[in-house]
Amino acid sequence: MKRLMSVALVMAFLAFPGSSPGADCSQAYALMEDSRNSEEQLVDLEKKYPDCGEISVCLGDFYYDREIWKAAFEHYRKAFKVLGPTDKLKSRLSELEGRLPVAVADADDLGKLRGLAGMKKLPPLVLHIQFDTNSAEIKPSSKKLLDNFAMMLTTTFAGRKFIIEGHTDNVGRYEPNLKLSRNRANSVRDYLVRRHGIDPDRLEAEGYAYKKPIDTNLTPEGRRNNRRVQFAGQ
């Protein structure tokens, strides 16, 4: 693993021949090469050496290889600010913009989805549906969001099929998280079908626990982003 990490870091360094790291960056890159592909160590290095862009590239690659798209995007963007518009960063940022979910905070925020009408492939749609801790019961405050989204399922997204995905952070054991994520996805599906008469054949519910994060689980914000109900258009 250590050898693989060293090779990857050398390649990352060679990909940016125009950069001229100072003494601090040289020390940072040496520490980076001695790491063991550890997310925690790389994050700590990036915090300690914010002007050493290749660390952010390495972190971006770490998340990209694991399909943790939001975290990958954020670290490539940090690298872009330091290293400038390299071909790799431009390509990765452009690609990831199409992979990032469109987040809808509340009913008033749903208007942003109208621009997606007619798209052949939809980006993931994350509705910020609130549940009590360890519960699959939808909070009353989130029902207006689902009520308005149900209207969009008959207009903007008429006829389209969706997989409703439940996701958790990595706190706790896998099996309880898997059950919770499935139950929450099914709660949302049942609400749309029973309350609004959406064709059940258009909605499938799945739970993934913490197997498909979009952000790091090292921070409260990242864990909050990973706890989500996501609509994947078919």
Backbone bond lengths (Angstrom), bond angles and torsions (degrees), N, CA, C in turn:
res aa  C-N    CA-C-N  psi(-1)  N-CA   C-N-CA  omega(-1)  CA-C   N-CA-C  phi
1 M - - - 1.458 - - 1.522 110.80 -
2 K 1.367 116.20 -42.47 1.460 120.63 179.82 1.514 110.64 -62.15
3 R 1.327 117.22 -41.68 1.457 121.28 -179.52 1.524 110.93 -65.08
4 L 1.341 116.35 -41.38 1.460 120.29 178.73 1.517 110.63 -62.67
5 M 1.324 116.25 -40.70 1.453 120.22 179.30 1.510 110.89 -63.34
6 S 1.337 117.15 -43.11 1.455 120.97 -179.25 1.514 111.00 -61.74
7 V 1.323 117.23 -43.07 1.467 120.90 178.90 1.516 110.23 -61.60
8 A 1.345 116.22 -44.27 1.460 120.03 -178.99 1.517 111.27 -62.64
9 L 1.316 116.82 -39.14 1.450 120.20 -178.71 1.521 111.74 -70.73
10 V 1.323 116.71 -39.40 1.461 119.69 176.57 1.519 110.09 -61.12
11 M 1.343 116.96 -42.81 1.460 120.90 178.70 1.521 110.75 -62.69
12 A 1.345 115.83 -41.07 1.454 119.17 178.62 1.517 110.93 -62.69
13 F 1.333 116.55 -39.25 1.454 120.18 179.69 1.518 110.97 -66.67
14 L 1.332 117.04 -43.68 1.457 120.85 -179.24 1.513 112.19 -66.79
15 A 1.326 116.41 -22.89 1.461 119.49 -179.40 1.515 111.54 -71.42
16 F 1.332 118.21 -10.44 1.448 121.84 -178.42 1.528 110.16 -127.34
17 P 1.344 116.98 66.48 1.455 119.54 -174.73 1.520 113.43 -66.13
18 G 1.340 117.31 -18.20 1.455 119.00 -177.86 1.510 113.43 -80.30
19 S 1.302 117.77 -11.60 1.455 119.65 -177.57 1.516 110.47 -79.60
20 S 1.324 114.89 146.65 1.465 120.03 -179.68 1.514 108.88 -130.06
21 P 1.306 118.01 82.38 1.454 120.67 -176.50 1.518 111.69 -64.44
22 G 1.333 114.85 141.18 1.449 119.55 175.56 1.506 110.33 -81.04
23 A 1.326 115.56 -168.77 1.460 119.68 -177.05 1.516 111.23 -61.05
24 D 1.345 115.89 -41.18 1.453 119.35 -179.37 1.524 110.83 -61.40
25 C 1.330 116.32 -42.82 1.464 119.33 -179.90 1.521 111.00 -67.67
26 S 1.310 117.26 -37.42 1.462 119.38 178.35 1.520 110.21 -59.99
27 Q 1.317 115.73 -42.27 1.460 119.66 177.53 1.525 110.35 -64.91
28 A 1.334 115.87 -40.92 1.465 120.06 179.95 1.514 111.11 -62.08
29 Y 1.347 117.02 -42.11 1.458 120.15 -177.85 1.528 111.02 -69.13
30 A 1.343 115.80 -32.90 1.465 118.84 176.24 1.529 110.29 -65.32
31 L 1.325 115.62 -42.49 1.462 119.42 177.43 1.525 110.88 -65.11
32 M 1.318 115.18 -36.59 1.457 120.13 -179.66 1.527 110.44 -64.04
33 E 1.325 115.91 -42.06 1.461 120.14 -179.20 1.524 111.53 -67.82
34 D 1.321 116.48 -26.35 1.463 119.93 -179.53 1.531 112.59 -86.21
35 S 1.324 116.97 -5.34 1.469 119.38 -179.87 1.522 110.01 -74.86
36 R 1.300 116.22 173.13 1.467 120.94 -176.60 1.522 111.19 -118.34
37 N 1.289 115.71 45.65 1.462 120.02 179.59 1.525 110.44 58.51
38 S 1.318 115.25 40.66 1.457 121.75 -177.02 1.518 110.11 -97.96
39 E 1.320 116.46 123.58 1.458 120.65 177.81 1.523 110.65 -58.44
40 E 1.328 116.29 -45.59 1.462 119.93 -177.62 1.524 111.78 -60.29
41 Q 1.337 117.35 -44.58 1.459 120.61 -178.72 1.523 111.38 -66.14
42 L 1.320 116.82 -40.59 1.461 119.79 179.88 1.524 111.35 -66.74
43 V 1.323 117.08 -40.32 1.464 120.68 177.68 1.525 110.29 -62.70
44 D 1.329 116.89 -42.41 1.463 120.48 178.32 1.528 111.01 -62.80
45 L 1.330 116.93 -41.42 1.463 120.25 178.50 1.521 111.41 -63.71
46 E 1.319 116.70 -41.14 1.467 119.69 179.98 1.525 110.85 -63.19
47 K 1.331 116.59 -39.00 1.463 120.11 178.05 1.527 111.08 -66.21
48 K 1.329 116.28 -38.60 1.466 120.64 -176.99 1.518 111.67 -75.55
49 Y 1.353 116.46 -32.72 1.467 120.92 -177.30 1.532 109.59 -125.42
50 P 1.339 117.73 69.58 1.469 120.25 -174.90 1.526 113.99 -66.65
51 D 1.335 117.76 -18.48 1.464 120.63 -179.08 1.526 112.93 -93.09
52 C 1.306 117.85 4.94 1.468 122.01 179.56 1.526 108.30 -102.48
53 G 1.330 114.66 90.38 1.458 120.74 -168.21 1.506 115.74 -62.24
54 E 1.349 117.82 -28.51 1.454 118.93 -177.86 1.535 112.67 -65.21
55 I 1.334 116.86 -23.37 1.464 118.85 175.48 1.524 109.56 -66.10
56 S 1.335 116.12 -41.95 1.464 119.76 177.77 1.519 111.26 -65.97
57 V 1.340 116.80 -36.20 1.465 119.72 175.83 1.525 110.01 -62.27
58 C 1.329 115.62 -44.52 1.462 120.22 -179.43 1.528 110.90 -62.04
59 L 1.333 116.57 -40.95 1.458 119.71 177.07 1.523 110.89 -66.50
60 G 1.334 116.08 -40.64 1.455 119.16 175.93 1.515 111.42 -57.94
61 D 1.340 116.26 -43.21 1.469 120.70 178.08 1.533 111.15 -64.45
62 F 1.329 115.48 -39.51 1.471 120.54 179.24 1.526 110.13 -56.06
63 Y 1.341 116.11 -48.58 1.465 119.99 -178.43 1.527 111.63 -75.18
64 Y 1.318 116.54 -36.71 1.470 120.22 -179.69 1.525 110.58 -60.42
65 D 1.322 116.64 -44.74 1.466 120.82 -179.21 1.529 112.08 -63.67
66 R 1.321 116.11 -22.91 1.472 120.89 -179.71 1.526 111.94 -102.37
67 E 1.331 116.42 6.87 1.469 123.43 177.48 1.526 111.90 60.94
68 I 1.323 116.04 35.56 1.466 121.64 175.14 1.528 105.62 -98.62
69 W 1.318 115.09 81.65 1.463 121.33 -161.20 1.523 114.28 -66.32
70 K 1.316 118.55 -44.36 1.465 119.72 -176.64 1.522 111.09 -63.08
71 A 1.320 117.05 -45.14 1.464 120.66 178.92 1.524 110.72 -63.83
72 A 1.330 117.27 -40.97 1.467 120.27 177.97 1.520 110.29 -60.37
73 F 1.319 116.60 -45.88 1.466 121.28 -179.46 1.522 110.96 -59.45
74 E 1.329 116.97 -45.96 1.464 120.42 -176.82 1.523 111.73 -63.86
75 H 1.323 118.26 -37.80 1.466 119.56 -178.38 1.527 111.61 -78.35
76 Y 1.323 117.99 -34.44 1.466 119.06 172.98 1.527 110.19 -64.39
77 R 1.325 116.56 -35.68 1.464 119.63 179.09 1.528 110.81 -67.44
78 K 1.332 116.87 -37.96 1.467 119.59 174.52 1.526 110.40 -61.29
79 A 1.331 116.18 -43.71 1.466 120.12 179.64 1.521 110.87 -63.31
80 F 1.319 116.62 -38.37 1.466 121.85 179.78 1.529 110.89 -58.79
81 K 1.334 116.66 -40.21 1.465 120.82 -179.01 1.524 111.78 -66.17
82 V 1.335 116.69 -28.87 1.468 120.93 -178.44 1.524 111.53 -91.06
83 L 1.324 116.65 -44.94 1.470 121.72 -171.61 1.519 113.92 -95.12
84 G 1.326 116.24 -15.94 1.455 119.03 -177.54 1.522 112.30 86.57
85 P 1.347 115.98 -174.31 1.475 121.10 -172.92 1.521 113.84 -80.39
86 T 1.306 118.05 71.18 1.464 120.40 174.54 1.530 109.30 -71.02
87 D 1.312 116.17 158.87 1.469 120.41 -178.62 1.525 111.32 -59.37
88 K 1.328 115.77 -43.33 1.463 119.34 -178.16 1.516 111.14 -62.72
89 L 1.334 116.47 -46.72 1.456 119.17 -177.19 1.521 111.47 -66.98
90 K 1.318 117.27 -40.43 1.467 119.49 177.61 1.515 110.69 -60.88
91 S 1.328 115.97 -43.73 1.460 120.43 -178.90 1.526 111.55 -64.93
92 R 1.335 116.44 -46.37 1.457 119.87 -177.34 1.537 111.31 -66.80
93 L 1.322 117.31 -43.18 1.461 119.93 -179.32 1.522 111.18 -64.16
94 S 1.323 116.32 -40.22 1.465 120.06 178.22 1.525 110.82 -64.01
95 E 1.315 116.20 -43.78 1.470 120.25 179.27 1.522 111.43 -62.88
96 L 1.324 116.18 -45.11 1.458 119.85 -173.87 1.519 112.62 -71.94
97 E 1.313 117.81 -25.63 1.462 119.54 176.33 1.524 110.55 -57.62
98 G 1.330 116.60 -33.36 1.456 120.56 178.98 1.511 113.97 -80.78
99 R 1.328 116.94 -12.83 1.467 120.97 -179.37 1.526 112.76 -98.26
100 L 1.325 116.85 -19.17 1.457 119.59 -176.38 1.522 110.70 -69.78
101 P 1.318 117.47 140.88 1.464 119.55 177.58 1.517 111.59 -70.61
102 V 1.320 115.19 151.81 1.459 121.47 171.55 1.522 106.64 -91.03
103 A 1.316 116.34 116.13 1.462 120.92 -175.11 1.522 110.23 -94.02
104 V 1.323 116.08 133.25 1.462 122.79 178.90 1.524 107.76 -116.66
105 A 1.329 115.75 114.53 1.460 120.30 -173.34 1.525 112.58 -78.11
106 D 1.338 116.82 -39.55 1.467 120.57 -177.23 1.521 109.04 -157.77
107 A 1.341 116.38 -176.80 1.462 120.63 -175.92 1.525 111.86 -60.83
108 D 1.329 117.05 -35.81 1.465 120.35 -179.16 1.521 112.36 -69.57
109 D 1.317 116.48 -14.73 1.468 121.75 -176.71 1.535 112.29 -93.00
110 L 1.330 116.83 -3.14 1.462 120.22 -175.14 1.521 113.54 -69.01
111 G 1.327 117.06 -19.97 1.460 120.18 -177.70 1.514 113.35 -56.66
112 K 1.333 116.68 -28.48 1.464 119.64 -178.85 1.527 112.04 -63.47
113 L 1.338 117.33 -20.08 1.461 120.23 -177.73 1.524 112.79 -79.15
114 R 1.328 117.48 -18.02 1.468 119.21 -177.64 1.517 111.85 -62.42
115 G 1.307 116.41 -30.45 1.459 119.72 179.49 1.518 113.52 -69.95
116 L 1.330 117.04 -8.78 1.463 120.80 -179.80 1.522 112.52 -90.35
117 A 1.331 116.33 -6.47 1.465 119.97 -178.27 1.524 110.06 -58.63
118 G 1.305 115.95 134.98 1.462 120.67 177.23 1.509 114.80 86.74
119 M 1.331 117.85 -7.93 1.460 119.68 177.91 1.522 109.82 -66.98
120 K 1.328 115.94 135.40 1.461 119.60 179.66 1.521 110.71 -66.56
121 K 1.320 116.87 -42.64 1.472 121.48 178.61 1.516 108.59 -122.93
122 L 1.306 115.89 116.51 1.458 120.77 -179.71 1.523 111.19 -82.30
123 P 1.339 116.94 146.00 1.465 118.46 168.32 1.526 108.37 -71.64
124 P 1.315 118.01 161.61 1.468 119.45 175.53 1.530 109.99 -60.72
125 L 1.316 116.30 141.77 1.463 122.01 178.97 1.524 108.14 -111.23
126 V 1.313 116.41 120.12 1.467 120.91 179.55 1.522 108.79 -107.29
127 L 1.319 116.00 113.91 1.458 121.18 175.23 1.527 108.55 -96.83
128 H 1.321 116.24 128.28 1.463 120.38 -177.09 1.529 109.73 -79.94
129 I 1.309 115.11 75.15 1.458 122.28 -179.80 1.522 108.19 -88.08
130 Q 1.310 115.63 129.55 1.461 120.67 -174.00 1.532 111.36 -96.75
131 F 1.325 114.74 137.93 1.462 123.07 174.52 1.527 107.86 -131.37
132 D 1.324 116.74 154.09 1.458 119.10 169.56 1.528 109.13 -68.91
133 T 1.319 116.14 158.26 1.463 120.73 179.08 1.528 110.85 -56.66
134 N 1.334 114.97 130.18 1.470 122.55 178.79 1.527 113.27 60.82
135 S 1.332 116.41 25.15 1.459 121.08 179.72 1.521 110.09 -125.25
136 A 1.342 116.09 149.88 1.464 121.12 175.92 1.525 111.37 -106.06
137 E 1.328 116.72 7.84 1.466 120.06 178.89 1.529 109.56 -82.12
138 I 1.326 115.40 125.67 1.466 120.62 -177.98 1.525 109.03 -70.54
139 K 1.324 116.96 130.87 1.454 120.39 178.18 1.532 109.98 -68.84
140 P 1.340 117.73 144.52 1.465 120.54 178.93 1.528 113.18 -54.43
141 S 1.324 116.65 -32.73 1.467 120.24 -178.68 1.522 112.82 -65.22
142 S 1.333 117.68 -18.80 1.464 120.90 -178.95 1.527 112.84 -97.30
143 K 1.313 117.13 -6.11 1.468 118.92 -175.01 1.528 112.33 -71.87
144 K 1.324 117.71 -31.55 1.462 119.38 176.52 1.524 110.35 -62.85
145 L 1.331 116.52 -39.39 1.464 120.63 177.58 1.525 110.01 -60.38
146 L 1.322 117.45 -45.95 1.458 120.57 179.71 1.525 111.76 -69.03
147 D 1.335 117.10 -35.61 1.465 120.08 177.68 1.525 110.65 -61.10
148 N 1.317 116.44 -45.25 1.465 120.17 -179.50 1.521 111.76 -71.13
149 F 1.332 116.59 -34.77 1.462 119.00 177.55 1.525 110.25 -67.37
150 A 1.327 117.09 -34.71 1.466 120.25 177.14 1.524 110.75 -59.50
151 M 1.330 116.92 -37.86 1.465 120.03 176.96 1.524 110.71 -63.18
152 M 1.322 116.28 -37.92 1.462 119.83 179.32 1.531 111.16 -68.24
153 L 1.323 116.79 -29.10 1.466 119.63 177.68 1.522 111.85 -66.72
154 T 1.330 116.75 -20.05 1.468 120.23 178.16 1.524 112.12 -101.59
155 T 1.323 117.19 -3.86 1.471 120.55 -179.15 1.530 109.85 -125.15
156 T 1.321 116.45 -82.59 1.471 121.32 -176.96 1.522 112.28 -56.12
157 F 1.323 116.59 -42.42 1.468 121.22 -176.78 1.533 111.84 -113.37
158 A 1.310 116.54 30.92 1.467 120.92 -177.74 1.529 110.78 -55.57
159 G 1.321 115.69 129.13 1.460 121.18 176.80 1.514 115.41 84.37
160 R 1.320 118.06 -14.13 1.459 119.95 -178.40 1.523 110.80 -77.58
161 K 1.319 114.64 147.09 1.454 121.25 176.98 1.528 109.48 -101.01
162 F 1.329 115.47 148.36 1.461 121.05 -179.35 1.524 110.43 -135.48
163 I 1.321 114.87 145.76 1.463 120.62 164.37 1.524 106.78 -97.44
164 I 1.321 116.22 122.66 1.463 120.97 176.44 1.523 106.86 -90.03
165 E 1.329 115.56 114.10 1.462 121.22 -173.88 1.526 110.56 -104.95
166 G 1.318 116.25 128.87 1.451 121.06 172.22 1.521 110.09 -98.76
167 H 1.331 116.77 133.40 1.469 121.91 -178.33 1.528 109.39 -134.11
168 T 1.319 116.38 148.70 1.463 122.26 176.89 1.530 109.85 -124.83
169 D 1.337 115.51 174.21 1.459 119.20 168.65 1.534 107.91 -85.28
170 N 1.327 116.80 -171.94 1.473 119.47 -174.55 1.524 113.24 -98.81
171 V 1.325 116.92 18.51 1.463 120.52 178.02 1.531 109.07 -81.39
172 G 1.314 116.48 125.64 1.459 120.37 179.54 1.520 112.73 94.32
173 R 1.323 115.07 179.05 1.457 121.09 -176.27 1.526 111.39 -78.50
174 Y 1.317 115.05 158.55 1.466 120.98 -174.70 1.527 112.47 -65.13
175 E 1.323 118.13 -49.60 1.468 120.64 -173.26 1.531 112.59 -59.46
176 P 1.346 119.66 -48.56 1.467 118.39 176.80 1.528 112.63 -61.39
177 N 1.332 117.03 -36.88 1.459 119.61 177.91 1.524 111.33 -66.47
178 L 1.331 116.51 -38.95 1.463 120.00 178.53 1.528 110.36 -62.90
179 K 1.324 116.17 -45.99 1.467 120.19 179.21 1.523 110.87 -61.37
180 L 1.334 116.76 -44.44 1.460 120.76 -179.45 1.525 111.08 -62.94
181 S 1.317 117.09 -43.85 1.465 120.15 -178.61 1.527 111.11 -64.71
182 R 1.328 117.32 -38.78 1.468 120.69 177.23 1.525 110.96 -66.53
183 N 1.316 116.01 -43.87 1.464 119.77 -178.58 1.526 111.39 -63.74
184 R 1.318 117.17 -39.11 1.465 119.81 179.36 1.524 111.19 -67.77
185 A 1.316 117.11 -41.72 1.464 119.98 177.33 1.527 110.36 -62.28
186 N 1.322 116.80 -41.61 1.465 120.34 178.88 1.523 112.12 -67.88
187 S 1.328 117.64 -34.28 1.462 120.73 177.04 1.521 110.99 -62.11
188 V 1.318 116.07 -42.70 1.466 120.41 179.18 1.527 110.10 -66.36
189 R 1.316 116.69 -44.36 1.468 120.10 178.65 1.529 110.83 -60.57
190 D 1.327 116.41 -47.26 1.462 120.22 -178.98 1.526 111.29 -61.05
191 Y 1.318 116.86 -38.98 1.466 120.09 179.99 1.528 110.59 -63.42
192 L 1.313 117.13 -45.06 1.461 120.63 -178.54 1.527 111.72 -67.76
193 V 1.322 116.48 -36.70 1.470 120.46 -178.63 1.528 110.88 -75.26
194 R 1.325 116.95 -49.25 1.467 120.45 -173.59 1.523 112.97 -78.48
195 R 1.315 116.15 -38.62 1.466 119.10 -176.35 1.525 111.39 -82.62
196 H 1.326 117.04 -33.80 1.463 119.38 -172.41 1.521 114.05 -119.62
197 G 1.315 117.54 -0.56 1.454 119.66 175.07 1.512 114.99 70.85
198 I 1.324 117.20 23.45 1.462 119.58 176.23 1.529 108.66 -66.17
199 D 1.316 116.25 136.34 1.464 121.74 -179.74 1.532 109.38 -56.03
200 P 1.326 118.38 119.24 1.475 119.80 -178.27 1.521 113.43 -61.40
201 D 1.331 116.94 -23.42 1.465 119.35 178.85 1.526 112.20 -69.94
202 R 1.330 116.93 -13.75 1.468 120.56 179.66 1.525 112.21 -88.00
203 L 1.315 117.11 -13.48 1.467 120.65 -172.83 1.522 110.87 -125.76
204 E 1.309 115.43 122.73 1.466 122.21 174.95 1.524 108.11 -116.34
205 A 1.309 117.64 140.14 1.468 121.54 -179.15 1.522 110.75 -111.62
206 E 1.327 115.69 133.52 1.462 121.96 178.91 1.524 109.39 -138.29
207 G 1.313 116.17 149.65 1.458 121.04 174.23 1.515 110.56 -121.72
208 Y 1.327 116.66 139.76 1.464 121.06 -176.11 1.524 113.36 -124.30
209 A 1.343 117.29 3.57 1.467 120.03 -176.15 1.529 109.33 52.64
210 Y 1.351 116.82 -127.41 1.470 119.30 -178.27 1.526 111.97 -107.79
211 K 1.324 117.59 22.80 1.463 121.03 -175.64 1.528 113.46 -79.31
212 K 1.324 118.43 -16.48 1.465 120.60 -177.39 1.527 110.83 -129.68
213 P 1.337 117.29 65.14 1.467 119.12 178.44 1.522 111.04 -70.35
214 I 1.318 115.61 153.94 1.463 119.87 171.64 1.521 110.74 -108.07
215 D 1.327 116.54 -9.11 1.460 120.95 -177.17 1.529 108.43 -142.37
216 T 1.321 115.11 171.65 1.461 119.93 178.06 1.522 110.34 -66.42
217 N 1.319 116.64 150.11 1.461 121.22 172.86 1.526 111.65 -99.38
218 L 1.326 117.19 12.42 1.465 120.99 -178.38 1.524 112.69 -83.81
219 T 1.334 117.58 -16.56 1.464 120.58 -175.77 1.527 110.21 -124.12
220 P 1.341 117.27 155.05 1.472 119.66 176.06 1.530 112.24 -58.13
221 E 1.332 116.95 -40.98 1.466 119.66 179.46 1.525 111.22 -63.68
222 G 1.332 116.43 -43.38 1.454 119.93 179.23 1.516 111.94 -62.87
223 R 1.324 116.72 -43.35 1.469 119.76 178.20 1.528 110.92 -63.96
224 R 1.321 116.03 -37.22 1.470 119.75 177.58 1.533 110.59 -63.81
225 N 1.317 117.33 -40.59 1.466 120.61 177.65 1.526 111.73 -65.07
226 N 1.316 116.42 -33.07 1.466 120.12 -178.40 1.525 112.93 -76.06
227 R 1.328 117.30 -24.79 1.472 120.43 176.34 1.523 107.51 -81.78
228 R 1.315 116.23 101.61 1.461 117.73 -170.99 1.523 111.82 -155.16
229 V 1.333 114.69 159.37 1.462 122.53 166.87 1.519 106.04 -111.94
230 Q 1.294 115.78 122.91 1.465 121.90 -170.87 1.529 109.73 -122.75
231 F 1.337 115.54 134.94 1.462 121.49 176.66 1.522 108.52 -101.68
232 A 1.316 115.77 118.25 1.464 121.60 178.45 1.523 108.50 -104.98
233 G 1.335 115.95 113.54 1.458 120.30 -178.65 1.513 112.24 -71.17
234 Q 1.324 115.47 143.13 1.462 120.74 -179.49 1.530 111.02 -105.46
